[in-house]
Amino acid sequence: MFGRDPFRRRRQTTWLTALPRLSAALGLLATAVIANPAAAQTTVPSPNAVESLPVSFQVVNRNDSNVPCLADGKTYTVRGHLVGPAADLRNPFPRSVTTYLHGIGWGEFYWHFQSQPEYDYATLMAQRGHTSLVYDQLGYGASDRTPGLLNCYGSEASVANQIIGALKTGRYTVVGRTTVPTFAQVALASNQAAALVSQPTVYSYSAPLAPNADALIVTSFADFAGAFKPAFALQSAPFFSRCLLGGEPSDGPGGSGPRFYVNFPPSDEAFASVNFANADPAIVAAATAARGRSPCGEALSAFQTIGLDSLQILLRQVRVPVLIVNGLDDAFFIQPLGGNVQRRLYPNSPDVTVAFIANAGQALTLERTAPDFRNVMDAWLRARRF
């Protein structure tokens, strides 16, 4: 059933894919969503119906967001892919695109896992009619490397906003094409700590003064400190200490590059344990092998961002629809507590929806329950015409 929050007059919906007794035990108001991945999948179109286009964006690593932290102000290139129905990507003015941000240590491969097609979120969503922009954030994968201490959550929010503006104006490059799609609407989604990028992107830049996201999606994250599990501190402490000692060179081409980059978590075993709760071992191994070092500026700007968020100082400026999705077996955050508190942090959003995925950890796109996650995303985006 739909639960009504007595502290709100606006719509708030919760989808719970957990056992009913779990929500009852915690006294939560929720709507049950029992996903049947096999039944929910639509007929897969011909592979020719989906395209994955290499794209690049020229961005300035500046921090004009509301999050105080350091950036170098230099110009860099961000690289990724537009993945969507071929007809939409050949249309000069498609309706919408969702831009996806990855968490610490990941890359665009989290959303576009091409080595295992059954876990390639972007392609599978394209088969349902959705267009996605997936990209390596600065310091990761195919994108340019910045000095590790001068790449922070505030500057990443600025870069994300620049990319949103480029998508809405057509000022970016599609490899091999002279014209590019220009999108009317852009939703912004994030996984894990990339919420510390997506949320500031929305509350720091408001139309018409700046091209902004038209919807916000936060997955595998909670700002509420009371929802943090001990594993969060245990894995974060080595990250901070290694950053303070100078870190390592970025793992760019040749293993060189600027310093102050660190693996988070420190070991491959820890990376697997904190990200996955119910995944095929082959998927865990492939994802772990693909991970990279992270710029120290991310972690060193995290706590001021979380502090501002949890006090609602800036999140009250979010006035777009919000979707929050968390796995109930999250290693870092107590769920469903974290998600249900998170929804209260957007008092001025007209539409906040919370969903929980049973038998899932933080890597929602790569767990065995990934079809449940895609069902939630598909239904929410479709209902809001994205």
Secondary structure, DSSP 8 states (H G I E B T S, - for coil): -----TT-SSEEEEEE-S-HHHHHHTT---EE----HHHH------GGGEEEEEEEEEEE----SSS-------EEEEEEEEEEEHHHHTSSS-SEEEEEE--TT--GGGT--TTSGGG-HHHHHHTTT--EEEE--TTSTTS----GGG--HHHHHHHHHHHHHHHHHT-SEETT-SS----SEEEEEEEGGGHHHHHHHHHH--TTTS---SEEEEES----GGGB-HHHHHHHHHHHHHHHTT-B----GGG-S-S-EE-SSSSHHHHHHHH-SS--HHHHHHHHHH---EEHHHHHTHHHHHHHHHTTTTGGG--S-EEEEEETT-SSB-TTHHHHHHGGG-TT-SEEEEEEETT--S-TTTSTTHHHHHHHHHHHHHHTT-
